[in-house]
Amino acid sequence: MNTALSAPVSEAALNFDVLPYEVEQFRDAARNFARNVVKPRVQDLDQAPAAHFDWETVGHGHRIGLTRAAVPKEYGGLGVGMLGVATALEEVAAVCPGTALVFGATLLGQAPVLLSGDPRLQARFLPLFSGDEPVLACNAVTEEDAGCDLIVPALAGHARNVTTARRDGDHYVLTGRKRFITNAKVAAFASVFANMAGSPGATGLTSFIVPLDLPGVVRGPVADKMGYRACLGSELEFHDVRVPAEYMIGAEGEGMAINMAQSNMARAAVAGISTGVARSALEQAVSWCGERVQGGRHLKDHQFTAAKLADMAAKVDAARMLYLRAADKVDNELPPPVYEPAAAKLFADRTAIDVAETALSLLGARGYLRSYGVEKMMRDALGTRIYEGTPEVLALAITDSLYAEQDEW
């Protein structure tokens, strides 16, 4: 595999306080988009019916490049790499992580094409994201009976009822059902992982680009989620869908390697989203504790409260440093590394939950009210623990890396 992901960084070590100019400009544009376009709509997006989707907001994000941030410039993208993506998604997630995930899921749908290094596929699909109207993508891995079995190589043989692919002339025929697929209802195409017919479990996992207007593709109902409600999650059914053979990514049986590479790449961006959630909760707590007076003093002047705020702030900064390092590694190593993105996501996910929970407790009864937004942060904070690697899956990845490193000692 080759990669089209490369951020505009210098040969010198990344300075986490001074980002590359193009990355900084893109991050600032994302911040303005989040504050001026997304923020006024946050409560409406959260409380709307499950199937509601705000194309107008997505259109604004598309115009600043959020749908094509990682796409190389030669295909009409911004080419800011994972560093640019992760920092921009932190800004959007600090206002609405559901909106951030719409764009993050599109990146994940693009990931196999980016990682393939196949100029034919890249020229066919990547320019689609540079038109006047927003085009979204999705990544279809998870199934009813197969989640972790499709992302942990050691478990592949135990996968059950996996979507299958069989060769038929100059096409592959896909049959099966994918669940919990972000953007499935609104995406133009999906990167789909199917097992070659006759291969045990998921040992023949293979990656395909599937336009979702092909005959036999059925988009299922939208899931009614507790958080991330601005993005839609639903099922994708494949009823003998004929996919041109040239839409296969890599070769038959290379899907597990592609899936692992895209996960390692995307975890840096997901850690950015979690950091955004945590940062928002911290900002809300700092504001409240600087205004609220108890016992004749502002809450911030009470030693116990100050200790909580300090702990929250340290965790947010640490999460950001970890995801910046991970993103920089992804942009400069092939294949994308395992350890740094997994560690960044594990820490940032936990930080989002801890900081949101502490913010809720500091605001007291107000933290439980929808109008203050902290209860939404609490609901959203729990979401990132699930997608792109649960804590248990991340622990396996991190531990394997530790022992691989030990073998080199």
Summary of the structure (lengths in Angstrom):
residues: 409
radius of gyration: 21.0
end to end distance: 28.2
largest distance: 79.6
contacts: 1546
relative contact order: 0.12
helix: 56%
strand: 15%
